[in-house]
Amino acid sequence: MNKLDALKQMTTVVADTGDFEAIKQFEPTDATTNPSLLLKAAQQSAYAELVEDALAYGRKQGGVHEKQVEAAMDKLAINFGQRITEVVPGYVSTEVDAKLSFDTEGTMAKARHLIALYEEQGVSRDRILIKTASTWEGIQAARELEQQGIKCNLTLLFSFSQAVACAEAGVFLISPFVGRILDWYKASTGQDYSAETDPGVLSVQRIYRYYKAHGYDTVVMGASFRNQGEIEQLAGCDRLTISPALLEQLAADNGELKRVLSPDQGSDDSKQSLDEQTFRWHMNEDAMATEKLAEGIRKFHADYLELQKLLSGKL
């Protein structure tokens, strides 16, 4: 048995890509997308049909050019998501524009609009996770959306405080990042880290154990991996979203894969509750989380603008 198959026996494997062929190849349960992945996929000739359909939808909306572009952007995300639901049996994550990361009402409005577009195309909201950044505003938007029957995936999560706030808000799923945390510590300290001492791995392990010890239902889905060792150190986590390149490495490795995480391990952290002031203070005190969250929002929005530029030119 290869390590990918072994991992699937203890963890739900999620494909971190918008490439349908890669998804078909590795047979994950779920799939995640983001503006960076959609930008990459939209430039491939294989997906020209989905782009043209989105452009046609944008033109039908009439009005000013900017509104047509925005409509086409939303429709393109739904087109990719809808096609992915035909390939995976589980959830597909669709991200709201990172520019809304500090706008609770705007995030909620965009989420409801995306769900409505999915339902118009015959995709039930039960198949979709709305992705938003793990800012205070994003977490509060998710709290309200969950109560309205819209499941959420809180992304760009780098700190324990973000994870605590998400659990208290009752969000369906969080995507704590691994590789980007490692990037920050390597740049900050100049050190190399083994998979066992990787700060990103240790962060997700801590969050997972805290959730299980204190009875939270929120799903932990490790994300943003730099190497296979990070994935192996999170074997047993609820979900892991993995790029096609690393899925291929796991599929080619026939070595033994040991379970590292299980629900009964306990936690060193007592149950916590965070109001907005405490949350913001904890984030301020965590330079890594503050910097990587801001950087991630900027990067996702930059790719969103590149995709917007691409569609605008075609319109």
FIVO-206592 format. One line per 8 residues: for each residue x, y, z of N, C-alpha, C. Coordinates in nm, 3 decimals, padded with zeros to 5 digits. Layout:
N
X:Y:Z:X:Y:Z:X:Y:Z; ...
***
This chain:
315
00.084:-00.120:00.000:00.000:00.000:00.000:00.087:00.126:00.000; 00.058:00.221:-00.087:00.136:00.344:-00.087:00.086:00.438:00.023; 00.164:00.543:00.049:00.133:00.630:00.162:00.006:00.713:00.139; -00.027:00.741:00.014:-00.151:00.814:-00.011:-00.271:00.729:00.027; -00.270:00.604:-00.012:-00.379:00.514:00.025:-00.386:00.494:00.177; -00.268:00.483:00.240:-00.264:00.468:00.386:-00.320:00.593:00.454; -00.285:00.709:00.401:-00.334:00.834:00.459:-00.486:00.843:00.449; -00.541:00.798:00.337:-00.686:00.804:00.316:-00.762:00.718:00.417
-00.694:00.620:00.478:-00.760:00.534:00.577:-00.777:00.603:00.712; -00.703:00.712:00.735:-00.711:00.779:00.864:-00.744:00.928:00.855; -00.737:00.982:00.735:-00.758:01.126:00.713:-00.833:01.146:00.582; -00.926:01.240:00.579:-00.992:01.276:00.454:-00.897:01.359:00.370; -00.864:01.311:00.251:-00.768:01.379:00.163:-00.843:01.474:00.070; -00.792:01.596:00.064:-00.854:01.702:-00.016:-00.753:01.751:-00.118; -00.797:01.770:-00.243:-00.708:01.819:-00.348:-00.705:01.971:-00.347; -00.585:02.026:-00.337:-00.567:02.172:-00.333:-00.535:02.220:-00.475
-00.638:02.222:-00.561:-00.617:02.255:-00.702:-00.750:02.283:-00.769; -00.743:02.354:-00.882:-00.860:02.373:-00.966:-00.851:02.290:-01.092; -00.752:02.202:-01.099:-00.726:02.119:-01.217:-00.807:01.990:-01.208; -00.908:01.976:-01.292:-00.996:01.860:-01.285:-00.921:01.729:-01.307; -00.826:01.730:-01.400:-00.755:01.606:-01.432:-00.673:01.557:-01.314; -00.610:01.651:-01.242:-00.534:01.613:-01.123:-00.626:01.557:-01.016; -00.744:01.617:-01.004:-00.841:01.569:-00.905:-00.885:01.427:-00.939; -00.914:01.404:-01.066:-00.955:01.269:-01.108:-00.847:01.166:-01.079
-00.722:01.206:-01.103:-00.610:01.112:-01.089:-00.594:01.061:-00.947; -00.609:01.152:-00.848:-00.578:01.113:-00.710:-00.701:01.081:-00.626; -00.820:01.099:-00.681:-00.946:01.059:-00.618:-00.959:01.109:-00.473; -00.945:01.238:-00.450:-00.966:01.291:-00.316:-01.116:01.294:-00.283; -01.147:01.315:-00.156:-01.288:01.327:-00.115:-01.341:01.467:-00.144; -01.261:01.569:-00.112:-01.300:01.709:-00.129:-01.198:01.781:-00.218; -01.229:01.907:-00.250:-01.135:01.990:-00.323:-01.149:02.135:-00.276; -01.037:02.207:-00.277:-01.039:02.348:-00.241:-00.987:02.431:-00.357
-01.042:02.552:-00.371:-00.992:02.646:-00.470:-00.967:02.780:-00.401; -00.891:02.864:-00.466:-00.871:03.002:-00.420:-00.837:03.085:-00.543; -00.829:03.218:-00.532:-00.803:03.301:-00.650:-00.674:03.263:-00.723; -00.572:03.222:-00.649:-00.445:03.185:-00.712:-00.462:03.061:-00.800; -00.534:02.962:-00.750:-00.557:02.838:-00.825:-00.648:02.864:-00.945; -00.751:02.948:-00.928:-00.841:02.979:-01.038:-00.769:03.056:-01.148; -00.681:03.147:-01.110:-00.604:03.223:-01.208:-00.519:03.128:-01.293; -00.455:03.034:-01.227:-00.370:02.937:-01.297:-00.453:02.851:-01.392
-00.567:02.803:-01.343:-00.651:02.715:-01.424:-00.715:02.790:-01.541; -00.756:02.916:-01.517:-00.827:02.993:-01.619:-00.739:03.024:-01.739; -00.607:03.015:-01.723:-00.515:03.043:-01.834:-00.483:02.919:-01.917; -00.542:02.805:-01.878:-00.519:02.682:-01.953:-00.628:02.664:-02.058; -00.589:02.627:-02.178:-00.684:02.613:-02.289:-00.792:02.510:-02.259; -00.760:02.412:-02.175:-00.857:02.307:-02.143:-00.982:02.361:-02.076; -00.969:02.479:-02.015:-01.083:02.535:-01.942:-01.140:02.659:-02.008; -01.109:02.679:-02.137:-01.156:02.797:-02.210:-01.308:02.804:-02.212
-01.372:02.688:-02.219:-01.519:02.684:-02.224:-01.581:02.745:-02.098; -01.520:02.716:-01.983:-01.573:02.770:-01.857:-01.553:02.921:-01.850; -01.440:02.968:-01.904:-01.413:03.112:-01.906:-01.512:03.182:-01.997; -01.535:03.127:-02.116:-01.628:03.189:-02.211:-01.770:03.195:-02.156; -01.809:03.090:-02.085:-01.943:03.089:-02.024:-01.955:03.199:-01.919; -01.848:03.217:-01.841:-01.849:03.322:-01.739:-01.856:03.461:-01.803; -01.784:03.479:-01.914:-01.786:03.607:-01.984:-01.925:03.636:-02.040; -01.987:03.534:-02.096:-02.122:03.550:-02.150:-02.221:03.589:-02.040
-02.203:03.527:-01.925:-02.290:03.560:-01.811:-02.269:03.705:-01.770; -02.144:03.748:-01.765:-02.114:03.886:-01.729:-02.178:03.985:-01.824; -02.170:03.957:-01.955:-02.229:04.047:-02.055:-02.381:04.058:-02.038; -02.444:03.947:-02.003:-02.590:03.946:-01.987:-02.637:04.037:-01.874; -02.550:04.062:-01.778:-02.591:04.143:-01.664:-02.609:04.289:-01.702; -02.547:04.331:-01.814:-02.559:04.470:-01.858:-02.490:04.564:-01.761; -02.524:04.694:-01.770:-02.467:04.792:-01.679:-02.323:04.826:-01.715; -02.254:04.883:-01.619:-02.117:04.928:-01.641:-02.022:04.809:-01.652
-01.909:04.834:-01.714:-01.810:04.728:-01.740:-01.765:04.660:-01.611; -01.742:04.739:-01.506:-01.692:04.683:-01.380:-01.790:04.581:-01.322; -01.919:04.610:-01.331:-02.020:04.517:-01.279:-02.023:04.388:-01.361; -02.003:04.402:-01.492:-01.999:04.283:-01.577:-01.879:04.195:-01.542; -01.765:04.260:-01.515:-01.645:04.185:-01.478:-01.666:04.112:-01.346; -01.723:04.181:-01.248:-01.748:04.118:-01.118:-01.841:03.999:-01.132; -01.946:04.014:-01.214:-02.039:03.904:-01.237:-01.969:03.786:-01.303; -01.881:03.816:-01.398:-01.806:03.709:-01.465:-01.711:03.640:-01.369
-01.650:03.716:-01.278:-01.560:03.658:-01.177:-01.636:03.557:-01.090; -01.751:03.598:-01.042:-01.831:03.510:-00.957:-01.873:03.384:-01.033; -01.916:03.405:-01.157:-01.964:03.291:-01.237:-01.850:03.195:-01.268; -01.730:03.249:-01.291:-01.616:03.161:-01.319:-01.586:03.072:-01.197; -01.589:03.131:-01.077:-01.565:03.052:-00.957:-01.668:02.941:-00.943; -01.793:02.974:-00.975:-01.902:02.875:-00.964:-01.888:02.769:-01.073; -01.846:02.811:-01.194:-01.828:02.714:-01.302:-01.724:02.609:-01.265; -01.611:02.655:-01.211:-01.507:02.560:-01.168:-01.559:02.473:-01.053
-01.623:02.536:-00.956:-01.674:02.461:-00.841:-01.775:02.357:-00.882; -01.865:02.394:-00.972:-01.969:02.302:-01.017:-01.909:02.181:-01.087; -01.808:02.207:-01.171:-01.742:02.096:-01.240:-01.667:02.007:-01.141; -01.608:02.067:-01.040:-01.535:01.988:-00.941:-01.630:01.899:-00.861; -01.752:01.947:-00.835:-01.849:01.864:-00.762:-01.883:01.737:-00.840; -01.860:01.739:-00.972:-01.886:01.619:-01.052:-01.773:01.518:-01.040; -01.659:01.563:-00.985:-01.540:01.479:-00.977:-01.517:01.426:-00.836; -01.548:01.507:-00.735:-01.530:01.465:-00.596:-01.666:01.438:-00.531
-01.672:01.345:-00.437:-01.800:01.315:-00.371:-01.835:01.410:-00.258; -01.735:01.484:-00.208:-01.757:01.567:-00.089:-01.771:01.715:-00.118; -01.701:01.795:-00.037:-01.715:01.941:-00.042:-01.620:02.005:-00.143; -01.665:02.120:-00.195:-01.580:02.208:-00.275:-01.580:02.344:-00.205; -01.459:02.397:-00.182:-01.447:02.529:-00.117:-01.431:02.638:-00.222; -01.510:02.743:-00.207:-01.504:02.859:-00.297:-01.480:02.984:-00.213; -01.382:03.063:-00.254:-01.335:03.174:-00.171:-01.397:03.307:-00.211; -01.433:03.388:-00.111:-01.475:03.525:-00.138:-01.350:03.611:-00.158
-01.366:03.724:-00.226:-01.253:03.813:-00.251:-01.188:03.854:-00.120; -01.056:03.844:-00.116:-00.982:03.878:00.006:-01.001:04.024:00.047; -01.044:04.108:-00.046:-01.069:04.248:-00.014:-01.181:04.263:00.089; -01.263:04.159:00.103:-01.374:04.160:00.199:-01.332:04.106:00.336; -01.204:04.081:00.355:-01.157:04.017:00.479:-01.189:04.097:00.606; -01.210:04.229:00.592:-01.240:04.312:00.708:-01.380:04.370:00.700; -01.466:04.304:00.622:-01.603:04.350:00.599:-01.700:04.235:00.627; -01.754:04.233:00.747:-01.844:04.125:00.786:-01.967:04.120:00.697
-02.034:04.232:00.681:-02.156:04.235:00.602:-02.128:04.204:00.455; -02.018:04.258:00.402:-01.981:04.232:00.263:-01.951:04.085:00.238; -01.882:04.023:00.333:-01.853:03.880:00.321:-01.980:03.797:00.321; -02.072:03.831:00.410:-02.199:03.757:00.417:-02.279:03.773:00.288; -02.283:03.895:00.234:-02.358:03.919:00.111:-02.298:03.842:-00.006; -02.165:03.844:-00.016:-02.099:03.771:-00.125:-02.120:03.620:-00.109; -02.113:03.570:00.012:-02.134:03.428:00.037:-02.273:03.385:-00.006; -02.373:03.463:00.032:-02.511:03.429:-00.005:-02.529:03.433:-00.157
-02.462:03.529:-00.222:-02.472:03.539:-00.368:-02.408:03.417:-00.435; -02.291:03.376:-00.387:-02.224:03.259:-00.444:-02.307:03.133:-00.427; -02.366:03.117:-00.310:-02.451:03.001:-00.285:-02.572:03.003:-00.378; -02.630:03.121:-00.399:-02.745:03.133:-00.490:-02.706:03.093:-00.632; -02.588:03.134:-00.676:-02.540:03.096:-00.809:-02.521:02.945:-00.819; -02.465:02.886:-00.716:-02.449:02.740:-00.715:-02.585:02.671:-00.726; -02.681:02.719:-00.648:-02.812:02.654:-00.647:-02.882:02.671:-00.782; -02.857:02.784:-00.851:-02.911:02.803:-00.985:-02.856:02.700:-01.083
-02.734:02.653:-01.056:-02.671:02.552:-01.142:-02.694:02.410:-01.090; -02.784:02.398:-00.994:-02.822:02.266:-00.946:-02.729:02.205:-00.844; -02.640:02.287:-00.785:-02.549:02.238:-00.682:-02.603:02.279:-00.546; -02.628:02.182:-00.461:-02.681:02.210:-00.328:-02.578:02.279:-00.241; -02.625:02.366:-00.153:-02.533:02.432:-00.060:-02.465:02.332:00.032; -02.521:02.212:00.044:-02.459:02.108:00.127:-02.327:02.060:00.070; -02.297:02.095:-00.056:-02.172:02.052:-00.119:-02.065:02.160:-00.115; -02.101:02.281:-00.070:-02.012:02.396:-00.084:-01.968:02.449:00.052
-01.839:02.485:00.060:-01.786:02.557:00.175:-01.742:02.695:00.127; -01.788:02.800:00.193:-01.746:02.935:00.160:-01.619:02.966:00.239; -01.514:03.005:00.165:-01.384:03.034:00.227:-01.370:03.184:00.251; -01.327:03.217:00.371:-01.295:03.356:00.403:-01.176:03.357:00.498; -01.105:03.468:00.502:-00.988:03.478:00.588:-01.027:03.476:00.735; -00.937:03.424:00.819:-00.964:03.413:00.963:-00.932:03.543:01.035; -00.987:03.653:00.984:-00.985:03.780:01.057:-01.101:03.777:01.156; -01.104:03.874:01.248:-01.219:03.881:01.339:-01.348:03.898:01.259
-01.343:03.985:01.157:-01.462:04.011:01.076:-01.504:03.887:00.997; -01.406:03.816:00.943:-01.438:03.695:00.869:-01.499:03.587:00.957; -01.447:03.575:01.078:-01.498:03.475:01.172:-01.641:03.509:01.214; -01.670:03.638:01.236:-01.806:03.676:01.274:-01.903:03.658:01.157; -01.857:03.683:01.035:-01.941:03.656:00.918:-01.974:03.507:00.911; -01.873:03.424:00.936:-01.894:03.279:00.933:-01.992:03.235:01.041; -01.986:03.299:01.159:-02.079:03.265:01.267:-02.224:03.282:01.219; -02.251:03.394:01.152:-02.386:03.422:01.103:-02.423:03.330:00.987
-02.330:03.308:00.896:-02.358:03.223:00.781:-02.389:03.080:00.822; -02.315:03.030:00.919:-02.340:02.894:00.968:-02.483:02.881:01.021; -02.530:02.985:01.088:-02.666:02.984:01.142:-02.771:02.990:01.032; -02.728:03.036:00.913:-02.818:03.044:00.798:-02.806:02.921:00.708; -02.730:02.821:00.753:-02.717:02.698:00.677:-02.612:02.702:00.569; -02.517:02.797:00.578:-02.408:02.806:00.482:-02.279:02.768:00.554; -02.221:02.655:00.517:-02.100:02.608:00.583:-01.979:02.688:00.536; -01.884:02.708:00.628:-01.769:02.793:00.599:-01.637:02.723:00.625
-01.536:02.766:00.548:-01.398:02.721:00.560:-01.315:02.845:00.591; -01.264:02.854:00.713:-01.185:02.972:00.753:-01.039:02.946:00.719; -00.986:03.026:00.627:-00.852:03.005:00.573:-00.756:03.111:00.626; -00.630:03.104:00.582:-00.526:03.195:00.630:-00.524:03.197:00.783; -00.522:03.079:00.841:-00.522:03.065:00.987:-00.382:03.025:01.032; -00.322:03.111:01.112:-00.183:03.093:01.153:-00.163:03.085:01.304; -00.264:03.121:01.381:-00.245:03.129:01.526:-00.347:03.045:01.602; -00.308:03.010:01.724:-00.398:02.937:01.813:-00.521:03.022:01.846
-00.502:03.153:01.860:-00.614:03.241:01.892:-00.718:03.243:01.781; -00.672:03.242:01.656:-00.766:03.234:01.544:-00.846:03.104:01.552; -00.779:02.995:01.585:-00.847:02.866:01.594:-00.949:02.865:01.708; -00.915:02.924:01.821:-01.008:02.932:01.935:-01.133:03.010:01.894; -01.114:03.125:01.830:-01.227:03.209:01.790:-01.315:03.137:01.689; -01.255:03.064:01.597:-01.333:02.989:01.498:-01.418:02.880:01.563; -01.359:02.811:01.659:-01.434:02.706:01.729:-01.552:02.765:01.805; -01.528:02.877:01.873:-01.636:02.942:01.948:-01.747:02.992:01.855
-01.710:03.029:01.733:-01.809:03.077:01.636:-01.887:02.963:01.572; -01.843:02.841:01.594:-01.914:02.726:01.540:-01.895:02.707:01.391; -01.778:02.749:01.337:-01.757:02.732:01.194:-01.738:02.584:01.161; -01.773:02.548:01.039:-01.767:02.407:01.001:-01.625:02.355:00.992; -01.534:02.437:00.934:-01.399:02.388:00.906:-01.298:02.502:00.909; -01.178:02.472:00.955:-01.068:02.567:00.950:-00.954:02.508:00.868; -00.876:02.596:00.805:-00.760:02.554:00.727:-00.633:02.616:00.786; -00.582:02.561:00.895:-00.456:02.613:00.951:-00.341:02.585:00.854
-00.261:02.689:00.827:-00.151:02.678:00.731:-00.026:02.624:00.800; 00.045:02.539:00.728:00.167:02.477:00.779:00.290:02.539:00.716; 00.300:02.529:00.584:00.421:02.572:00.514:00.453:02.719:00.530; 00.351:02.804:00.533:00.378:02.947:00.544:00.431:02.983:00.684; 00.387:02.907:00.784:00.444:02.927:00.918:00.591:02.888:00.917; 00.622:02.774:00.855:00.761:02.730:00.844:00.845:02.835:00.770; 00.790:02.890:00.662:00.862:02.993:00.586:00.903:03.108:00.676; 00.809:03.153:00.760:00.835:03.269:00.846:00.945:03.238:00.947
00.937:03.121:01.008:01.037:03.087:01.111:01.175:03.064:01.050; 01.181:03.005:00.932:01.311:02.985:00.867:01.374:03.120:00.832; 01.291:03.212:00.782:01.343:03.345:00.747:01.381:03.424:00.872; 01.307:03.403:00.981:01.328:03.479:01.103:01.449:03.429:01.183; 01.467:03.297:01.186:01.573:03.239:01.269:01.695:03.192:01.191; 01.678:03.170:01.060:01.787:03.116:00.979:01.809:02.968:01.001; 01.719:02.903:01.075:01.733:02.761:01.106:01.656:02.675:01.008; 01.699:02.548:00.999:01.621:02.446:00.930:01.548:02.364:01.036
01.433:02.310:00.998:01.353:02.234:01.092:01.321:02.097:01.035; 01.325:01.996:01.120:01.279:01.864:01.080:01.126:01.865:01.080; 01.066:01.762:01.021:00.919:01.755:01.020:00.864:01.751:01.162; 00.938:01.685:01.253:00.891:01.671:01.391:00.896:01.804:01.468; 00.987:01.893:01.430:01.001:02.021:01.500:00.947:02.139:01.418; 00.889:02.110:01.303:00.835:02.212:01.214:00.730:02.295:01.289; 00.747:02.428:01.300:00.652:02.510:01.376:00.510:02.505:01.320; 00.497:02.489:01.188:00.364:02.479:01.128:00.295:02.349:01.167
00.371:02.241:01.167:00.318:02.111:01.208:00.274:02.116:01.355; 00.360:02.171:01.440:00.329:02.178:01.583:00.205:02.262:01.609; 00.186:02.366:01.529:00.068:02.452:01.543:-00.060:02.374:01.515; -00.062:02.298:01.406:-00.182:02.221:01.370:-00.206:02.109:01.470; -00.100:02.044:01.515:-00.116:01.939:01.616:-00.180:01.995:01.742; -00.136:02.113:01.785:-00.191:02.175:01.905:-00.340:02.207:01.887; -00.375:02.264:01.773:-00.515:02.300:01.746:-00.602:02.175:01.742; -00.555:02.073:01.672:-00.632:01.948:01.662:-00.661:01.890:01.801
-00.557:01.882:01.884:-00.574:01.822:02.016:-00.664:01.907:02.104; -00.656:02.039:02.092:-00.742:02.130:02.169:-00.888:02.109:02.130; -00.915:02.102:02.002:-01.053:02.083:01.956:-01.109:01.950:02.006; -01.034:01.845:01.995:-01.084:01.713:02.035:-01.102:01.705:02.187; -01.007:01.762:02.262:-01.014:01.754:02.409:-01.134:01.830:02.463; -01.174:01.937:02.395:-01.281:02.022:02.447:-01.412:02.008:02.368; -01.420:01.904:02.286:-01.547:01.867:02.224:-01.597:01.958:02.114; -01.509:02.028:02.046:-01.552:02.113:01.934:-01.572:02.027:01.809
-01.678:02.057:01.734:-01.707:01.982:01.612:-01.634:02.038:01.490; -01.578:02.157:01.501:-01.510:02.220:01.387:-01.402:02.127:01.331; -01.405:02.108:01.202:-01.310:02.020:01.133:-01.175:02.091:01.117; -01.067:02.020:01.143:-00.931:02.074:01.125:-00.874:02.018:00.995; -00.845:02.108:00.901:-00.789:02.067:00.772:-00.655:02.136:00.750; -00.547:02.066:00.777:-00.415:02.122:00.755:-00.395:02.159:00.609; -00.324:02.271:00.585:-00.309:02.323:00.448:-00.170:02.381:00.429; -00.136:02.414:00.306:-00.013:02.486:00.272:00.111:02.406:00.311
00.132:02.294:00.244:00.245:02.207:00.277:00.365:02.235:00.188; 00.483:02.228:00.248:00.607:02.248:00.174:00.676:02.116:00.140; 00.645:02.011:00.215:00.712:01.884:00.190:00.628:01.769:00.243; 00.664:01.649:00.204:00.589:01.530:00.242:00.595:01.503:00.392; 00.709:01.537:00.453:00.725:01.512:00.596:00.621:01.584:00.679; 00.586:01.706:00.641:00.483:01.780:00.715:00.351:01.704:00.711; 00.318:01.650:00.596:00.192:01.574:00.582:00.194:01.451:00.671; 00.306:01.381:00.669:00.316:01.257:00.748:00.303:01.285:00.897
00.352:01.399:00.943:00.342:01.434:01.085:00.202:01.477:01.126; 00.111:01.490:01.028:-00.028:01.524:01.057:-00.123:01.410:01.018; -00.067:01.291:00.995:-00.149:01.175:00.963:-00.248:01.150:01.078; -00.375:01.142:01.044:-00.479:01.127:01.145:-00.559:01.254:01.166; -00.509:01.367:01.116:-00.585:01.492:01.122:-00.717:01.473:01.047; -00.820:01.551:01.081:-00.951:01.533:01.019:-00.942:01.534:00.867; -00.880:01.640:00.814:-00.861:01.655:00.670:-00.725:01.718:00.645; -00.671:01.691:00.526:-00.548:01.758:00.480:-00.570:01.795:00.334
-00.548:01.922:00.299:-00.561:01.964:00.160:-00.422:01.975:00.100; -00.399:01.899:-00.007:-00.264:01.870:-00.057:-00.256:01.901:-00.206; -00.146:01.961:-00.249:-00.126:01.993:-00.390:-00.104:01.866:-00.471; -00.132:01.870:-00.603:-00.110:01.751:-00.687:00.033:01.698:-00.682; 00.133:01.787:-00.673:00.273:01.742:-00.671:00.301:01.657:-00.548; 00.249:01.697:-00.432:00.271:01.619:-00.310:00.183:01.495:-00.306; 00.065:01.502:-00.365:-00.019:01.382:-00.376:00.054:01.276:-00.458; 00.122:01.321:-00.562:00.197:01.229:-00.647:00.312:01.165:-00.570
00.381:01.245:-00.489:00.491:01.190:-00.408:00.440:01.083:-00.312; 00.328:01.111:-00.247:00.272:01.015:-00.152:00.229:00.886:-00.223; 00.172:00.901:-00.342:00.127:00.784:-00.418:00.243:00.697:-00.463; 00.361:00.759:-00.481:00.479:00.685:-00.528:00.561:00.625:-00.415; 00.524:00.655:-00.290:00.599:00.610:-00.173:00.529:00.491:-00.109; 00.594:00.376:-00.108:00.534:00.254:-00.052:00.578:00.225:00.091; 00.639:00.324:00.156:00.682:00.304:00.293:00.565:00.304:00.391; 00.596:00.272:00.516:00.492:00.267:00.620:00.455:00.409:00.663
00.326:00.432:00.686:00.279:00.560:00.736:00.212:00.538:00.871; 00.270:00.597:00.976:00.215:00.581:01.110:00.119:00.694:01.143; 00.014:00.659:01.218:-00.082:00.760:01.264:-00.018:00.843:01.375; -00.025:00.975:01.362:00.033:01.066:01.461:-00.075:01.129:01.548; -00.188:01.165:01.488:-00.295:01.232:01.561:-00.416:01.142:01.577; -00.474:01.142:01.697:-00.598:01.070:01.723:-00.679:01.149:01.826; -00.811:01.136:01.825:-00.898:01.220:01.907:-00.879:01.207:02.058; -00.819:01.099:02.103:-00.812:01.072:02.247:-00.680:01.114:02.312
-00.600:01.196:02.245:-00.466:01.227:02.295:-00.465:01.332:02.406; -00.571:01.410:02.420:-00.573:01.514:02.522:-00.500:01.639:02.477; -00.512:01.746:02.558:-00.453:01.875:02.524:-00.391:01.939:02.646; -00.282:02.013:02.624:-00.219:02.088:02.733:-00.287:02.223:02.756; -00.382:02.259:02.670:-00.447:02.390:02.678:-00.585:02.378:02.741; -00.610:02.461:02.842:-00.744:02.467:02.899:-00.837:02.539:02.803; -00.967:02.519:02.820:-01.065:02.580:02.729:-01.062:02.731:02.744; -01.062:02.801:02.629:-01.051:02.946:02.630:-01.170:03.011:02.562
-01.191:03.139:02.596:-01.296:03.219:02.533:-01.238:03.357:02.502; -01.257:03.403:02.379:-01.196:03.528:02.336:-01.302:03.628:02.290; -01.301:03.748:02.349:-01.381:03.856:02.292:-01.295:03.928:02.187; -01.351:04.026:02.119:-01.280:04.092:02.011:-01.151:04.158:02.059; -01.158:04.226:02.173:-01.040:04.296:02.223:-00.926:04.198:02.251; -00.958:04.086:02.317:-00.856:03.986:02.351:-00.799:03.921:02.224; -00.889:03.892:02.130:-00.845:03.832:02.004:-00.745:03.924:01.934; -00.779:04.051:01.923:-00.691:04.144:01.852:-00.559:04.162:01.927
-00.563:04.161:02.058:-00.438:04.173:02.135:-00.348:04.052:02.112; -00.406:03.933:02.118:-00.328:03.812:02.095:-00.266:03.812:01.955; -00.342:03.857:01.856:-00.288:03.864:01.720:-00.175:03.966:01.713; -00.192:04.078:01.780:-00.089:04.180:01.781:00.041:04.129:01.843; 00.028:04.043:01.942:00.145:03.988:02.011:00.213:03.877:01.932; 00.145:03.826:01.830:00.199:03.716:01.749:00.245:03.773:01.615; 00.373:03.808:01.605:00.425:03.872:01.484:00.409:03.782:01.362; 00.435:03.653:01.379:00.424:03.561:01.266:00.283:03.560:01.211
00.184:03.541:01.297:00.045:03.532:01.252:-00.001:03.662:01.189; 00.035:03.775:01.251:-00.004:03.905:01.198:00.054:03.927:01.058; 00.183:03.898:01.043:00.249:03.922:00.915:00.200:03.826:00.806; 00.185:03.699:00.841:00.144:03.602:00.740:-00.003:03.620:00.701; -00.087:03.658:00.794:-00.227:03.686:00.760:-00.236:03.802:00.663; -00.167:03.912:00.695:-00.169:04.029:00.607:-00.112:03.997:00.470; 00.000:03.924:00.469:00.064:03.886:00.344:-00.029:03.797:00.260; -00.094:03.701:00.325:-00.184:03.610:00.256:-00.303:03.682:00.193
-00.359:03.776:00.267:-00.471:03.855:00.214:-00.426:03.934:00.092; -00.309:03.998:00.103:-00.258:04.076:-00.011:-00.234:03.987:-00.132; -00.177:03.869:-00.109:-00.145:03.779:-00.221:-00.272:03.728:-00.289; -00.369:03.684:-00.212:-00.494:03.636:-00.270:-00.564:03.748:-00.347; -00.562:03.869:-00.291:-00.628:03.979:-00.360:-00.553:04.016:-00.487; -00.420:04.008:-00.484:-00.341:04.037:-00.604:-00.375:03.940:-00.716; -00.390:03.812:-00.682:-00.427:03.712:-00.784:-00.571:03.732:-00.830; -00.657:03.776:-00.738:-00.795:03.810:-00.775:-00.794:03.922:-00.879
-00.710:04.024:-00.857:-00.701:04.137:-00.950:-00.644:04.093:-01.085; -00.548:03.999:-01.083:-00.493:03.947:-01.208:-00.600:03.873:-01.287; -00.680:03.793:-01.216:-00.789:03.721:-01.282:-00.893:03.821:-01.334; -00.920:03.923:-01.256:-01.013:04.028:-01.296:-00.963:04.097:-01.424; -00.833:04.125:-01.429:-00.772:04.189:-01.546:-00.785:04.100:-01.669; -00.763:03.970:-01.649:-00.774:03.875:-01.758:-00.915:03.874:-01.817; -01.015:03.867:-01.730:-01.154:03.864:-01.776:-01.196:03.998:-01.834; -01.149:04.106:-01.773:-01.184:04.238:-01.822:-01.136:04.259:-01.965
-01.014:04.213:-01.992:-00.960:04.224:-02.128:-01.043:04.147:-02.228; -01.091:04.029:-02.188:-01.172:03.945:-02.278:-01.312:04.004:-02.297; -01.363:04.070:-02.195:-01.495:04.134:-02.206:-01.489:04.254:-02.300
***
